[in-house]
Amino acid sequence: MNKLYFGDNLEILKSLYKEYSQGFIDLIYIDPPFNSKRNYNILFENAELTNTKAQKEAFADTWSNVSYKDTLDKIADLNQNLFYFLKALDRISTSKSEVSYLTTMTVRIIYMHKLLKDTGSFYLHCDPTMSHYLKMICDFIFNKKNFRNEIIWWYHDPSGKTDRRFMRKHDIILFYAKNDNKYYFNVDAVRTPYKKGTFEQGEKGIISFGRPTKIHLLGRHPEDVWEIPIINSMAKERLGYPTQKPELLLERVIKASSNEGDLVADFFCGCGTTVAVAQRLKRNWLGVDISHLAIRLVANRLIGTFGKNIRNTFSIQGFPKDIDSAKELAENTSGGRLKFEEWIVEVMLHGVLNENRTQMGYDGYFTFDLQGEKQIGMIEVKSGDATPTKLNHFIKTFEEKNGSIGVFVCFKEKITKNMQIIAKEQGYYNETIFGRQYSKIQIISVEDLLNGITIDMPHSTKTTFKVASRDIPLTDQTKLKL
């Protein structure tokens, strides 16, 4: 089964290595954040009844707070050359955040290398701020002879800084093989069409620029400069994430370095482009991210692209799986990286956590569209006592905020008959188009959520977060030509 992992990818890499020490992955592509001070925000519908958008930090770098000195010591046991290299950087004028970033990346790439099959390939997407350091690190880990290409992703984009320099219009992708004698590479899968007029049929065969030549009927051998446009603001695949990469880019990587049924992995999966393309190309996949919101968004992207049945084909690791683990999370007052309210609101109910919940009287919200008007759903989560009084407090807030549907979540054992009566007395939210009725106040138990029961609400094409469009296979007309 395909898998999404929520958690620190280093711990997941170590765990996978214990289970698969001989390597089991055919292709790894990663697009890690480049700058340790950079935050990654996503757009979502604001709870206020306006047309404005709000932002939430979803993908945050972790190495700025990492004790890289400890990691350096661990690298010494794994690769002495890398230890001395990083130690040298630490002693000179390289900033501490850069050394921390490189140290954090190094130990992770070491384990990724271990998890590749001998026939496997590794693609590292990076920008000029760190690419030269990462190239040296990968040379140490993979061996220089296994370096295949420095691929230039060249894109047209009207924006960019022009302050006394040439405008930067490319990213770098480093391509390595696990073993240069064994790695899989299907050049025919990624050949590009010849430009019109390049060849003509003459009496002596194919003529190229006036000279007889041998050509491959499937197209040109691809070069290491890929002209692929960025995702424009109107593209159907655009989900609103600033670091989102075009699917055409990942399609070329996956087709060149894997077969149908092979396993493709992305250990910084972000908004899920790698796993979405792998799914479309009939590859098996696994994705990892340290943000619970990112994992939820990837799951939503897959469902939005391939339909609800896709959810039966992959598992999500790292979230509570049963009522015991849910109660353990609820009883953990500090909450760690994933608090109980966050898990319920953002993971289980696909809403947005209310950062001002102590003052506002509700824990989260979701939006949906009905006949062109945005509707607001409100969520209240109780990890401990849930009483009729607390339900009434939520209902009062719900009415004051003019909500459309209110959802009260608690453990099943806390739901009383009186609470069910109070909720039923609030009546219904009526959908005028089809005449369906939805309870205005819905009590959902944690047990219900774990069993797949969720909010009863009208279907909407416009929801809290932008969703992926339904999958449409790329045709020859839509594929990029070089």
N, C-alpha and C positions, 0 to 999 in steps of 0.2 A: 504494500500500500504506500502511496506517496505520502510525504510527511512535511508538516510545517512545525518548526521548533521555536518556542518562545524561550529566550534566555541568552546568556552570554555564550557566543559561539565557541569560545575557547573550551569551556566546560563540555559543550556538546561534542566538539571535535575530539577531546580526550576520551569521552565516553564511547564514541563511535570507534575510536582506535582500539580500545580494549576489546571491542566485539569483532572488529574486522582488521586485525593487525596486518593482514596481507594485502589490503587495499581492495576496494569494491566499487569505486566511482569511476565512470568513464570520462566525464568532463566536468571541470569546475570553472565557473565564471564568477568573478567578484568585482564589485564596483564600490569599494569602501569609501567613506567620506575622506576628503583630502585635508581638511583644516580642522585642527582640534578645538578651535573656537567657534566653529560654525554650527548653527542650529538648523534643523530641517522642519519646516512648517507645512501643514496641509490646510487646505481651505475646506470650510464646512458652513452650512447654513446657520446663521445666527438665530437665537431663540426669539429675539425681538421681531415684531411683525413688520420688518422692512426688507428691502431688497439687498441689503448689505451682506457681505460675507465676513466670516471671522476666521481666525487662524488658531491652530493648536500645534505645539511642538510635538512632533511624532518621532523623528529619527534624530536622536542626539548623540554626538560623539561621546565616547566613554574614556578615552585615554588621557584626557587632561587631568583626571583625578586618579589615574592609575599610579601605583607605586612601582614605577618601571625598574627601580633598582632590584626589587625582588624578582621581577621577570627576567632581568639580565642574568641573574644567578641561575635561573632555570635554563636559560638558553646555553649557558656554559656547559651544562650536562648534555645538551642536545647537539650543539655544533660549536666547537671551539673557535673556528674562524669567524663565525658571526658574532660571537661574544667579543672577540678582540676588535672587530670592526665597529660595533656599536659602542664599545667602551672608548674607542678613540674619538668617536663623534661626541661622546659625553664630555670628553676632556677639552675639546676645542670650543669654538664660538657658536656651534650649533645650539639653537635654543632648546630649553628643556622640554617644551611642548613638542618640538619636532623629534627629539630623541625618544620621548615617551610614545609618540605615534609610531615611529619606526620599530621600536622594541615591541610594542603591542602587535603590530602587523607581522613582524618576523616570527614570533612564536606561533601565531595562527597559520601562517603559510607553511611552516615546518610540518605541522600536523596535516594540512591539506595535501601536501606532497606525499605523506605517508599513506593517506587514504585513497590516493589514485591507483588504479590498476597500472600495470606496466604498459598497457596500450593507451593509457589516458593522456589527456591534455589539460593545460591550465591557462586561463586567460585572466589577466589582471588589468582592469581599466583604471587609469590614473591620469592626472593632469601634470603640467610641467613643474608644479611646485614641489613634487616629491618623486617624479618618475625616475630621475637619475639615481636617487638613493635606492628606490625599490628595485631598479634593474640590477644593481650590485647585489642586493640581498637575494634576489631570485637566482642570480648566477651562482651564489654560494650554495643555495638549497637544491637547485635542479641540476647544477653543473653547466658550465658555459656551452658545452657541446649540444646540450638539449634546448638551447635558445633557438626558436624558429623565426620569429618576426617581431619587429616593432611596427605595429599596425597604426596607421594614422586615420582616425575618423575625422573626415573633413566635412564641415557643414556650413551652409549659408545662413546667416542670421544678421539682420540689420543692426542689432544692438551690439554694444561692446565699447571698451575704453579706447580712446584715440589720443590720449595725452602723451605726445612725443614718443610714440612707438607704433609698430605695425599692429593692426587689430588681430587679436588671436581668434582663430576659427577652427581649432582642432583639439581633439583629445588623443591620448595615446593608449593603446592596448598592447600589453606585453604578452606574447604567446610562447609558451614552453611545452615541451613534450616530457613525459616521465622517462621515456627511453627512446632515443632518436632512431633506433632500429626497429621498434615495435609499435610506435604510436599510430593510431588510426587517423587518416586524413583523406576525405573524399572530395577531391577537387572538382569532380564532375557535378557534384550537388550544388556548387556555388559558382560555376562558370557564368560569365556575363555575356549578354548578346553583343555581337559586333555592331559597330555604328553603321548606319545605313550608308551605302556607297563605298564602304571600305574595300569590299571585294567585288569582282565581276568575273563572270564565266568567259574565258577566252578559248581559242582553238587548242592551246597547250595546257589547259587546266585552269585552276584557280589563279587569278592574278591579284597581287596585293601591291598597290603603289607601283605598278608597272613591272613587278617581278613575280615569277612563279613562286608559290609558297605552299607549305603544308598547313592546313587549318584543322581544328577540331570542330566537328559538326555541332557540338553542344554549346560552343561559344568560346570566348577568350579565357585563358588561364588568369584567374583573378590576381590583382596586384595588391601591394600592402598599403595602398591609399584608397580608402573607401569613402566615396562621396554619398553620404546618406543624410537627408535633411533632418533637422531637429523636429520635434513634435510641435506643429503650429497650434496656435490658441484655439482653432476651430476643429482640430482633428478629433475623431470619435474616440481614439485610444487615449486621449489626454485626460488624466485624472486629477491634475492640479498640483502635482508634486514637483518641486523645482529641480530635483535630480533625476526625474524619470527619463529613461532612455527609450528610443524608438524600437518597436518590435522588429523592424527590418534589420537592425544591427544585431540583435540577439538571434534572429533567424539565420543569419549568415554564419555566426559562430557555431550554433548548434548543428546546422546541416553539415558543416565542414568537418566537425570533430566528433560526431556521434551517429549512431544508427537508430532506427526505430527500436524501442524496447530498452535502449541503453539508459543509464542513470546519469542525470544532469543535476549538479548541486550548485547552490548559491548561498554562501554563508553570511552575506550582507544583503538579504533579499529585498529590503525596503518596500517599495510598492508592488513588487512581484512580477516585473516584466519577464525575468528569466523563467520562472515557473509557468507563467501563462503561455509563453511561446513553446516551452518544452511540452506542455499539455497538448497544445494544438498540433505539434509535430510528432505526437505519439511516442514521446520519450517518458520514462519514469523520472521523477524528480524529488528533491528535498530542498527546503528553504529554511533559513534561520534568520531571526532578527531579535535584537534585545528589547525592542519596543512591542509591548502587548498590542498597542493600537495598530502598528504596522502589520502584525500577524492577522489581526481581524480584518484589516483592509485588503490584504492579499486574499483571504478567504472570500470576502465579498466580491473582489474582482473576478475570481474564478467562477463564482456562482452567477454573477452578472454576465459573464462572457459565455459560459458553457451550459448554464441552466442549473436548477436546484439539485438535480440528480448527481451532479459532480461531487456534492458534499459527501456522498457515500463512498467515494474513491480515495479520499485522503483523510489522514488523522492529524490532530493538532496536539503536540506534546508541550507540557509545561504549565498548562492550566489545570485547575481542579477537575478531576474526572468523575468523582462520586461525591456523595453527601458527606462522607467523613473528611475528605480533603477540603471540601467547601467550608465545613465547620471549623477546620483547623485554620483556614485563611481568615474566617470571620473572627475567631478568637484571638488572632494575632493583632494586638492593638496598634503596634507600630506599622504593620502592613507591608513593610519592605518596599520593593519596587512596584508591587502589584497589590493595592489595597482591595478589600472586599467590594467596596462601592464601585471602584474602577472596573473590576472584573464583571460585576453585574451590568453596569450601565454600558460600558464601551465594548465589552467582549460578547456578553450574552444577549444584550438587547440592541446592540449596534447604535447606541446613542452617543451623546457627548456629556462628559462629566461637568457638572456645574461647579466651577472653581469657587463660587461664593455661596456654596450650599448652606453654610451655617447661618448666613444672614437671609437667604432667599427662601428657605423652607422646603426646598426640593433638591434631590441629589443629581439629577440629570434630565436630559430632554432629548427628543427626536423630532424631526419635522417630516411632513409629507404634503403633497400637493393635491388639491381637489378643485377641479374646474378652474384652474389657474390661480387659486388662492392658497397661500401657504398656511398649513395647520400645525399647531404645536401640541406635541404629546409631552407629558411630564412624568418623571420617574422618582419614586421615593423608595429607598432601600433600608431595611432594618436587619442588622446583623445579630441583634440580641432580641430584647423584648419588642414585640409588636402587639399593640393593644388597640381596642376600639377608640380610645382617646387619641392615640397617635395617628390612627387612620383619619379621624375627624379633623385633626390639625392639617393633615395633608390635603384633605378635600377643601378646606377653607382656603388654603394657599392656591390650590388648583382653580377655584372659582374666582379669586381675586386676580389671577393672572390670565383669566379667560382661556384656559386650556381646552383642547378638543377631546383628548383622551388622557386619563390619568392611570398610571400603573404603580401599584403598591406591591413590593417584593419582600418576602420574608420566608423563613423556614416553615414547612408544612405544619409542624407541631404547634406553631404559634397562631395559626389561623383558627378563629372561633366562629361559631354560627352567627353570633351577633355582628361580627365584622363582615361576614358575607351578606347579611341583611342590610347593613349600612351601605355597602357598595352597591347592592342591587337597587336601593332606594334612590340612587342618584340618576337613574334613568339611562337613556341611550344617546349616543351620537349618531345622527341619521345621515347616511350617504344618499343624497337626493337623486343621483343618476339611476341607480339600480334598486333603490328602495331598501337596501340592507341596513340593519341596525347593529351597532357595536356598543357594548357596555361602556358607559362613560368612565366609570371607575372599575378597573380590573385588578383583582388580587391574584398574583401569580407566585407560586411557591418556588423556592430554589430547586426543589425536586422536579417540578414541572420543566424548568429551564434545562436541567441536565437531561431530561427525557425528550427535549426538542420542542416542547410546547412554548409558544411565545405570544407576543401581543396580537390580539385580534383587531385588525385595522384595515381600512380600505387600501387597495393596491394603488401604488403611486410610482410613476416613472421618475419623479424628482424626489429624492430622499435627502437625508441629512448630509451625507457625503456623496460626491459625484461617483457614479458607478460606471463600470466598463460597458461598452456596447457589445451586443451579441457577436459571437465569432463569425467572421466572414472570411473564408480562405482567400489568400492572396492570389490574384490571377496574373497571367503574364503581362497584362497591361499595367498592373499596379506595382509590379516589381521594379526595383531601381535598375537603371542601366548606367554602366560606366563607359 
